[in-house]
């Protein structure tokens, strides 16, 4: 097969591939045979009739379409490999010549933008010094204690923070609606589990009381109920309050944290956890500012197709996530107070920033000749195996579909470490 490669402007490469006659004929025969297998001719079993009898019953246009579709992936992979081209978006494909003896295909491939790096070391951004206060440790310990609280029956009226066990039946315009009824439901008052106004009306109630709770469904609620007034008849069976465990060595032992046996050791452990999280956040913030500064002194023009692909992928991901939460895109936009145009504009802004940062880091890796060896990948597999108590062979098998991405991510982490160490 012959091909002609031409560099176009704005990171596009045109590749014209002329398929040799034999390859094209073979592809047509395979496509014909596949279609012929489903053709029925009187007097013959399906797929067993002679080719000359089947030929008139097989659409030649369909044969060529199937042959082209079968060839294109192989042609594209071969071109990318032999021309050492790394695509960053789906190619534009055109069939420029077509007959029963010739096939010419034109690929227009979007490649990585050329980056003219400015200064990327010795920059002053300002690294945050992370500290952990006693108040932060106290808050973390108190949260642990709260998480271990047990519920005990309470005499007297309910308060915010208590849990009530209730039956309820909701009605709109006097009619019971789907999903508005439950028995022995445990509801923590102040948890904002139910729609606004519901939980507050159960404060001050005691076991055995009955109460009608009047609410209005939010505008962002399900279409059939949004903005409608409802009345829930509630029967309070029990009121429970939280009983907090005592902070002592017995409590610490029940947490089963390796190497932590005393309250002081627990405080030290939480201090390290808090410091690690604050350090991670501080580094992330710093790195974002650093890349902004590097970008200011660099030149990079990213093809529109790369950004468009990223925007489309991000939009689908958000829509799918909202769908799993029972929300439509329209409902989500109402909740966050955005129009669809503002929503897309924000996604595009993020996509442009992320793409720019990626290509800058990739350019730094190239300039600094950063590579990740197979031995280093093997070491990372071993670390994962040790962390999750797995066999290294199982880790490799699980990560095999993302092996190239895994290796590239290691290189990007190396770039981040390098930039962090060589800037202030």
C-alpha positions as CSV (number, residue, x, y, z in Angstrom):
1,X,0.0,0.0,0.0
2,X,1.2,3.5,-0.9
3,X,0.6,6.5,1.2
4,X,1.4,10.2,1.1
5,X,1.8,12.1,4.4
6,X,1.3,15.9,4.5
7,X,1.6,18.2,7.5
8,X,-1.2,20.7,7.6
9,X,-1.6,23.8,9.7
10,X,-3.0,23.8,13.3
11,X,-1.7,20.3,14.2
12,X,-3.5,18.4,11.4
13,X,-1.8,15.7,9.3
14,X,-3.3,14.5,6.0
15,X,-2.5,10.9,5.0
16,X,-3.7,9.6,1.7
17,X,-3.5,5.8,1.4
18,X,-3.8,3.9,-1.9
19,X,-4.8,0.3,-1.2
20,X,-3.2,-2.2,-3.6
21,X,-5.5,-4.0,-5.9
22,X,-5.1,-7.5,-4.4
23,X,-5.8,-6.3,-0.8
24,X,-8.9,-4.4,-2.1
25,X,-10.1,-7.4,-4.1
26,X,-9.6,-9.7,-1.1
27,X,-11.6,-7.4,1.1
28,X,-14.5,-7.3,-1.4
29,X,-14.5,-11.1,-1.6
30,X,-14.7,-11.4,2.2
31,X,-17.5,-8.9,2.3
32,X,-19.4,-10.6,-0.6
33,X,-19.0,-14.1,1.1
34,X,-20.3,-12.7,4.4
35,X,-23.4,-11.2,2.7
36,X,-23.9,-14.2,0.4
37,X,-24.1,-16.5,3.5
38,X,-27.4,-15.0,4.3
39,X,-28.9,-15.2,0.8
40,X,-31.4,-17.9,-0.1
41,X,-31.7,-19.3,-3.6
42,X,-34.5,-21.7,-4.5
43,X,-33.3,-25.2,-4.6
44,X,-30.3,-24.6,-2.4
45,X,-29.7,-24.4,1.3
46,X,-29.1,-21.0,2.7
47,X,-25.6,-19.9,2.0
48,X,-24.8,-22.9,-0.2
49,X,-25.9,-21.6,-3.6
50,X,-23.3,-21.1,-6.4
51,X,-21.7,-17.7,-6.5
52,X,-23.0,-16.9,-10.0
53,X,-26.6,-17.4,-8.8
54,X,-26.0,-15.4,-5.6
55,X,-24.3,-12.5,-7.3
56,X,-27.4,-10.8,-8.6
57,X,-29.0,-11.0,-5.1
58,X,-26.2,-9.2,-3.3
59,X,-26.0,-5.4,-3.5
60,X,-22.6,-4.4,-4.8
61,X,-22.8,-1.1,-3.0
62,X,-23.3,-2.9,0.3
63,X,-20.3,-5.2,-0.6
64,X,-18.1,-2.2,-1.0
65,X,-19.3,-0.5,2.1
66,X,-18.7,-3.6,4.2
67,X,-15.3,-4.1,2.6
68,X,-14.3,-0.5,3.3
69,X,-15.5,-0.6,6.9
70,X,-13.5,-3.9,7.4
71,X,-10.3,-2.4,6.0
72,X,-10.4,1.1,7.6
73,X,-9.4,0.1,11.2
74,X,-6.5,-1.9,10.0
75,X,-5.4,0.8,7.6
76,X,-5.6,3.4,10.3
77,X,-3.6,1.4,12.9
78,X,-0.9,0.6,10.3
79,X,-0.5,4.3,9.3
80,X,-0.3,5.5,13.0
81,X,2.3,2.8,13.8
82,X,4.5,3.2,10.8
83,X,4.4,7.0,10.6
84,X,4.7,7.2,14.4
85,X,1.6,9.5,14.7
86,X,-0.1,10.0,18.0
87,X,-3.8,11.0,17.4
88,X,-5.7,13.2,19.9
89,X,-9.1,13.1,18.4
90,X,-11.2,10.9,16.0
91,X,-9.8,11.3,12.4
92,X,-11.8,12.7,9.5
93,X,-12.1,9.9,6.9
94,X,-12.9,10.3,3.2
95,X,-12.9,7.8,0.4
96,X,-11.3,9.8,-2.5
97,X,-11.2,7.0,-5.1
98,X,-13.4,4.0,-5.4
99,X,-14.0,1.3,-8.0
100,X,-13.9,-2.5,-8.0
101,X,-10.1,-2.3,-8.6
102,X,-9.0,0.7,-6.7
103,X,-9.5,2.3,-3.3
104,X,-8.0,5.5,-2.0
105,X,-8.7,6.8,1.5
106,X,-7.8,10.1,3.0
107,X,-7.3,10.4,6.8
108,X,-7.0,13.9,8.4
109,X,-5.5,13.2,11.9
110,X,-5.4,15.7,14.8
111,X,-2.0,15.5,16.5
112,X,-0.6,17.0,19.6
113,X,-0.1,20.7,19.4
114,X,3.5,22.1,19.3
115,X,4.4,23.7,22.6
116,X,6.9,26.5,22.8
117,X,7.8,26.2,26.5
118,X,8.7,29.3,28.4
119,X,10.4,29.3,31.8
120,X,9.3,26.2,33.8
121,X,11.8,26.1,36.6
122,X,12.9,28.7,39.2
123,X,9.4,30.3,39.3
124,X,8.0,31.9,42.5
125,X,4.5,30.8,43.2
126,X,4.4,30.4,46.9
127,X,4.3,27.0,48.6
128,X,1.9,26.8,51.6
129,X,3.4,25.6,54.9
130,X,1.0,23.1,56.2
131,X,0.3,22.9,60.0
132,X,-2.3,21.1,62.1
133,X,-3.9,22.7,65.1
134,X,-5.1,21.1,68.3
135,X,-8.6,22.3,67.4
136,X,-8.5,20.4,64.1
137,X,-7.3,17.2,65.9
138,X,-10.1,17.7,68.5
139,X,-12.7,18.0,65.8
140,X,-11.5,14.9,64.0
141,X,-11.5,12.9,67.2
142,X,-15.0,14.2,68.1
143,X,-16.2,13.1,64.7
144,X,-14.9,9.6,65.3
145,X,-16.7,9.5,68.6
146,X,-20.0,10.7,67.0
147,X,-19.6,8.0,64.3
148,X,-19.5,5.4,67.0
149,X,-22.5,6.7,68.8
150,X,-25.4,4.3,69.6
151,X,-29.1,5.2,69.6
152,X,-31.0,4.8,72.9
153,X,-34.7,5.4,73.7
154,X,-35.4,8.8,75.0
155,X,-38.1,10.0,77.4
156,X,-39.6,13.3,76.5
157,X,-39.7,15.5,73.4
158,X,-37.5,15.1,70.3
159,X,-34.8,17.6,69.5
160,X,-32.6,18.3,66.5
161,X,-30.1,15.5,66.3
162,X,-32.5,12.9,67.7
163,X,-33.9,10.1,65.6
164,X,-37.6,9.5,65.4
165,X,-39.2,6.2,64.3
166,X,-42.3,7.1,62.4
167,X,-45.1,5.9,60.1
168,X,-46.1,8.5,57.5
169,X,-48.6,8.8,54.7
170,X,-48.4,11.7,52.2
171,X,-51.3,13.2,50.3
172,X,-51.5,15.8,47.6
173,X,-55.0,17.3,47.1
174,X,-56.3,14.6,49.4
175,X,-54.9,11.8,47.3
176,X,-52.1,9.4,48.4
177,X,-49.2,9.4,45.9
178,X,-46.6,6.8,45.1
179,X,-43.5,6.9,47.3
180,X,-45.2,9.0,50.0
181,X,-45.9,6.2,52.5
182,X,-43.6,4.2,54.9
183,X,-43.8,2.4,58.2
184,X,-41.2,2.4,61.1
185,X,-39.0,4.8,59.2
186,X,-36.0,6.1,61.2
187,X,-35.4,9.8,60.5
188,X,-32.6,11.8,62.1
189,X,-34.0,15.3,62.7
190,X,-31.7,17.9,61.1
191,X,-30.1,15.5,58.6
192,X,-32.0,17.2,55.7
193,X,-33.0,13.8,54.4
194,X,-36.5,14.9,53.7
195,X,-37.8,18.0,51.8
196,X,-37.3,21.3,53.6
197,X,-39.7,21.9,56.5
198,X,-40.5,18.3,57.1
199,X,-38.1,17.4,59.9
200,X,-38.5,20.7,61.7
201,X,-42.2,20.0,62.3
202,X,-41.3,16.8,64.1
203,X,-39.1,18.6,66.7
204,X,-40.8,18.7,70.1
205,X,-42.8,15.5,69.6
206,X,-43.0,12.5,71.9
207,X,-43.6,8.8,71.4
208,X,-47.3,8.1,70.7
209,X,-48.0,11.5,69.2
210,X,-49.6,12.0,65.8
211,X,-48.9,15.1,63.7
212,X,-49.8,16.4,60.2
213,X,-46.7,17.8,58.5
214,X,-47.5,20.4,55.8
215,X,-44.8,21.0,53.1
216,X,-44.3,22.2,49.6
217,X,-42.3,20.1,47.2
218,X,-39.3,22.0,45.7
219,X,-39.3,23.2,42.1
220,X,-36.4,20.8,41.4
221,X,-38.4,17.8,42.5
222,X,-39.9,15.1,40.3
223,X,-42.1,16.5,37.6
224,X,-45.3,15.0,39.1
225,X,-44.8,16.6,42.5
226,X,-42.7,19.7,42.1
227,X,-44.2,22.9,43.5
228,X,-47.1,21.0,45.0
229,X,-48.4,21.3,48.5
230,X,-48.6,18.1,50.5
231,X,-49.7,16.9,53.9
232,X,-48.0,14.0,55.6
233,X,-49.8,12.3,58.5
234,X,-47.1,11.0,60.9
235,X,-47.3,8.7,63.8
236,X,-44.3,8.9,66.2
237,X,-43.5,5.5,67.6
238,X,-40.2,6.2,69.3
239,X,-37.7,9.0,70.0
240,X,-34.1,8.0,70.2
241,X,-31.0,10.1,71.1
242,X,-27.4,9.5,70.5
243,X,-25.3,8.0,73.3
244,X,-21.6,8.8,72.8
245,X,-18.9,6.3,73.8
246,X,-16.2,7.4,76.3
247,X,-12.9,8.4,74.7
248,X,-10.6,5.9,76.3
249,X,-8.3,3.0,75.4
250,X,-11.2,0.6,75.0
251,X,-12.7,2.9,72.4
252,X,-9.4,3.2,70.6
253,X,-9.0,-0.6,70.6
254,X,-12.4,-1.0,68.9
255,X,-11.2,1.2,66.0
256,X,-8.7,-1.4,65.1
257,X,-6.1,1.0,63.7
258,X,-2.8,-0.8,63.3
259,X,-0.2,0.6,65.8
260,X,-2.7,2.8,67.6
261,X,-3.5,1.7,71.1
262,X,-3.8,4.8,73.2
263,X,-5.7,8.1,73.0
264,X,-2.5,10.0,72.5
265,X,-1.5,7.6,69.7
266,X,-4.9,8.2,68.2
267,X,-4.4,11.9,68.3
268,X,-1.0,11.6,66.6
269,X,-2.6,9.3,64.0
270,X,-5.3,11.8,63.2
271,X,-2.8,14.6,63.1
272,X,-0.8,12.7,60.4
273,X,-4.0,12.1,58.5
274,X,-5.1,15.7,58.6
275,X,-1.6,16.9,57.6
276,X,-1.5,14.5,54.7
277,X,-4.9,15.7,53.4
278,X,-4.0,19.4,53.8
279,X,-0.7,18.8,52.1
280,X,-2.4,17.1,49.2
281,X,-4.8,20.0,48.8
282,X,-2.1,22.6,49.2
283,X,0.1,20.9,46.6
284,X,-2.9,20.6,44.2
285,X,-3.6,24.3,44.6
286,X,0.0,25.2,44.2
287,X,0.5,23.0,41.1
288,X,-2.6,24.6,39.4
289,X,-1.1,28.1,40.0
290,X,2.3,26.9,38.8
291,X,0.9,25.6,35.5
292,X,-0.9,28.8,35.0
293,X,2.4,30.7,35.4
294,X,4.2,28.3,33.0
295,X,1.4,28.7,30.5
296,X,1.6,32.5,30.7
297,X,5.2,32.3,29.4
298,X,4.6,29.5,26.8
299,X,2.9,29.3,23.4
300,X,0.4,26.6,22.6
301,X,-2.5,26.4,20.2
302,X,-4.8,23.4,20.9
303,X,-6.9,22.1,18.0
304,X,-10.7,22.7,18.4
305,X,-11.4,19.0,17.9
306,X,-9.5,18.0,21.0
307,X,-11.5,20.5,23.1
308,X,-14.8,19.5,21.5
309,X,-14.1,15.8,22.3
310,X,-13.3,16.6,25.9
311,X,-16.4,18.7,26.3
312,X,-18.6,16.0,24.8
313,X,-17.1,13.3,27.1
314,X,-17.4,15.5,30.2
315,X,-21.0,16.4,29.4
316,X,-21.9,12.7,29.0
317,X,-20.2,11.8,32.2
318,X,-22.1,14.5,34.2
319,X,-25.4,13.5,32.6
320,X,-24.9,9.8,33.4
321,X,-24.0,10.7,37.0
322,X,-27.1,12.8,37.4
323,X,-29.2,10.1,35.8
324,X,-28.0,7.6,38.4
325,X,-29.1,10.1,41.1
326,X,-32.5,10.3,39.5
327,X,-32.1,13.8,38.0
328,X,-32.4,15.0,34.4
329,X,-29.9,17.6,33.0
330,X,-32.7,20.2,33.2
331,X,-33.3,19.5,36.9
332,X,-29.5,19.5,37.6
333,X,-29.2,22.9,35.9
334,X,-32.1,24.3,38.0
335,X,-30.3,23.1,41.2
336,X,-27.0,24.7,40.3
337,X,-28.7,27.8,38.8
338,X,-27.2,27.6,35.3
339,X,-28.4,27.8,31.8
340,X,-27.3,25.0,29.4
341,X,-25.1,27.6,27.7
342,X,-23.4,28.5,31.0
343,X,-23.0,24.8,31.8
344,X,-21.3,24.0,28.4
345,X,-19.2,27.2,28.7
346,X,-17.8,26.0,32.1
347,X,-17.1,22.5,30.8
348,X,-15.2,24.1,27.8
349,X,-13.3,26.4,30.1
350,X,-12.2,23.4,32.2
351,X,-11.4,21.3,29.1
352,X,-9.2,24.0,27.7
353,X,-7.3,24.4,30.9
354,X,-6.9,20.6,31.4
355,X,-5.7,20.1,27.8
356,X,-3.3,23.0,28.0
357,X,-1.8,21.7,31.3
358,X,-1.5,18.2,29.9
359,X,0.4,19.3,26.8
360,X,2.7,21.6,28.8
361,X,3.6,18.7,31.1
362,X,4.1,16.4,28.1
363,X,6.4,19.0,26.6
364,X,8.4,19.2,29.9
365,X,8.7,15.4,29.9
366,X,10.1,15.5,26.3
367,X,12.5,18.3,27.0
368,X,13.8,16.7,30.2
369,X,13.9,13.3,28.5
370,X,11.8,11.7,31.2
371,X,10.9,8.1,30.5
372,X,9.4,5.3,32.6
373,X,11.1,2.0,32.2
374,X,9.5,-1.4,32.4
375,X,11.3,-2.1,35.6
376,X,9.8,1.0,37.2
377,X,6.3,-0.1,36.0
378,X,7.0,-3.5,37.5
379,X,7.9,-1.8,40.8
380,X,4.6,0.1,40.8
381,X,2.7,-3.1,40.2
382,X,4.4,-4.6,43.2
383,X,3.5,-1.7,45.4
384,X,-0.2,-2.0,44.4
385,X,-0.1,-5.8,45.0
386,X,1.4,-5.2,48.5
387,X,-1.2,-2.5,49.3
388,X,-4.2,-4.6,48.3
389,X,-2.7,-8.0,49.4
390,X,-2.9,-9.3,45.8
391,X,-0.7,-11.4,43.6
392,X,1.3,-9.2,41.3
393,X,0.1,-11.3,38.3
394,X,-3.5,-10.5,39.2
395,X,-2.6,-6.8,39.4
396,X,-1.0,-6.9,35.9
397,X,-4.0,-8.8,34.6
398,X,-6.5,-6.3,36.0
399,X,-4.5,-3.3,34.7
400,X,-3.6,-4.8,31.3
401,X,-6.4,-2.9,29.4
402,X,-5.0,0.4,30.7
403,X,-1.3,-0.6,30.6
404,X,-0.2,2.3,28.3
405,X,-2.3,4.8,30.3
406,X,-0.8,3.5,33.5
407,X,2.7,4.0,32.2
408,X,1.9,7.4,30.9
409,X,0.4,8.5,34.2
410,X,3.6,7.4,36.0
411,X,5.5,9.7,33.6
412,X,3.1,12.6,34.3
413,X,3.6,12.1,38.1
414,X,7.3,12.3,37.5
415,X,6.8,15.6,35.7
416,X,4.7,16.9,38.5
417,X,7.3,15.9,41.1
418,X,10.1,17.5,39.0
419,X,8.2,20.8,38.6
420,X,7.3,20.9,42.3
421,X,10.9,20.4,43.3
422,X,12.3,22.9,40.9
423,X,10.0,25.8,41.7
424,X,9.1,27.7,44.8
